[in-house]
Amino acid sequence: MNERLYLLKIRLLDIEPEIWRRFVVPGSITLDRLHDVIQIVMGWKDYHLHEITIGKKRYTEWPEYKDDGAEDGRYHLGDLIKQKGRTFNYVYDFGDYWKHEILLEDSRYFNPELQSHIECLDGARACPPEDVGSVRGYYEFCEALKDPNHEEHDSYKGWFAGFPWYNGIFDSEKYDIEKVNYELMKYLRWSRERIRFWETGM
């Protein structure tokens, strides 16, 4: 593994106890691919728009949505962030507005036990469900699920049961890192470059 690796820590802001992940990506990763990885390690489902802000510059898949935005697939993380300790922001879903802070913990990370150049190393707590209604909605959702006598308990439970990937159960304290790394492995296989024999003339 000769690539220069970045060790990143991402945390979802404004929720306590903190929801966070520590993961590794190559410094050469494009920002659109970084978005894909964040979606997997956090537990989001990529239903909504996003943006990455580095300094005063915004990067997104739809630059026309933001007048001052740039297309994220054209930029590499290592060209924009180099210094250990630097932070930048990631926002997912402009409605619920989930704001994350990403910290570059190490710009020359080495670990001989890594299984891949993209891997999640640690994390805590489950990501909020999609479309739960921002931080306030998430707290209300958790409170209602815990209390069978809550007036919204049955409503939230029925709504949440409609998400097949959760199996109808939400545990705010659970984070399955093995499942996350399995999904990252599938993503890497799906997104890898392939030789096209009809283009190479072989």
RAJOQUI-V735470 format. One record per backbone hydrogen bond with DSSP energy under -1.0 kcal/mol. CO is the residue of the C=O (numbers start at 1). NH is the residue of the N-H. E is the energy in kcal/mol with one decimal. If there is no record, write none. Layout:
[[CO & NH & E] [CO & NH & E]]
//
This chain:
[[4 & 27 & -3.1] [5 & 109 & -2.1] [6 & 25 & -2.0] [7 & 105 & -2.4] [7 & 106 & -1.4] [8 & 23 & -2.6] [9 & 103 & -2.9] [10 & 21 & -2.4] [11 & 101 & -2.3] [19 & 12 & -2.6] [20 & 124 & -2.4] [21 & 10 & -2.6] [22 & 121 & -2.9] [22 & 122 & -1.6] [23 & 8 & -3.1] [24 & 119 & -1.4] [25 & 6 & -3.4] [26 & 29 & -1.8] [27 & 78 & -3.0] [29 & 77 & -3.0] [30 & 34 & -2.3] [31 & 35 & -2.1] [32 & 36 & -1.5] [33 & 37 & -2.2] [34 & 38 & -2.8] [35 & 39 & -2.4] [36 & 40 & -1.6] [37 & 41 & -2.9] [38 & 42 & -2.6] [39 & 43 & -1.8] [49 & 93 & -2.8] [51 & 91 & -2.9] [52 & 59 & -2.5] [53 & 89 & -2.2] [54 & 57 & -1.9] [57 & 54 & -2.2] [58 & 70 & -1.8] [59 & 52 & -2.7] [60 & 72 & -1.9] [62 & 65 & -2.3] [66 & 69 & -1.9] [70 & 60 & -2.8] [71 & 74 & -1.6] [72 & 31 & -1.0] [72 & 75 & -1.3] [75 & 31 & -2.2] [76 & 79 & -1.1] [77 & 80 & -1.4] [77 & 81 & -2.7] [83 & 86 & -1.8] [86 & 104 & -2.7] [88 & 102 & -3.2] [89 & 53 & -2.6] [90 & 100 & -3.0] [91 & 51 & -2.1] [92 & 98 & -2.4] [93 & 97 & -3.0] [98 & 92 & -2.4] [99 & 13 & -2.8] [100 & 90 & -2.2] [101 & 11 & -2.1] [102 & 88 & -2.0] [103 & 9 & -2.1] [103 & 105 & -1.0] [104 & 85 & -3.5] [106 & 7 & -2.9] [111 & 114 & -2.0] [119 & 24 & -3.0] [122 & 22 & -2.7] [124 & 20 & -1.3] [129 & 132 & -1.1] [133 & 137 & -1.7] [134 & 138 & -2.4] [135 & 139 & -2.2] [136 & 140 & -2.1] [137 & 141 & -2.5] [138 & 142 & -2.6] [139 & 143 & -2.3] [140 & 144 & -2.5] [141 & 145 & -2.3] [142 & 146 & -1.7] [147 & 150 & -2.1] [150 & 153 & -1.8] [152 & 156 & -2.8] [153 & 157 & -2.5] [154 & 158 & -2.4] [155 & 159 & -2.3] [156 & 160 & -2.9] [157 & 161 & -1.7] [159 & 162 & -1.2] [160 & 163 & -2.0] [163 & 166 & -1.3] [166 & 169 & -1.7] [171 & 174 & -1.7] [172 & 126 & -1.9] [175 & 177 & -1.0] [176 & 180 & -1.8] [177 & 181 & -2.5] [178 & 182 & -1.7] [179 & 183 & -2.2] [180 & 184 & -2.3] [181 & 185 & -2.1] [182 & 186 & -2.1] [183 & 187 & -2.3] [184 & 188 & -2.5] [185 & 189 & -2.0] [186 & 190 & -2.3] [187 & 191 & -2.4] [196 & 199 & -1.8] [196 & 200 & -1.7] [197 & 201 & -1.5]]
//
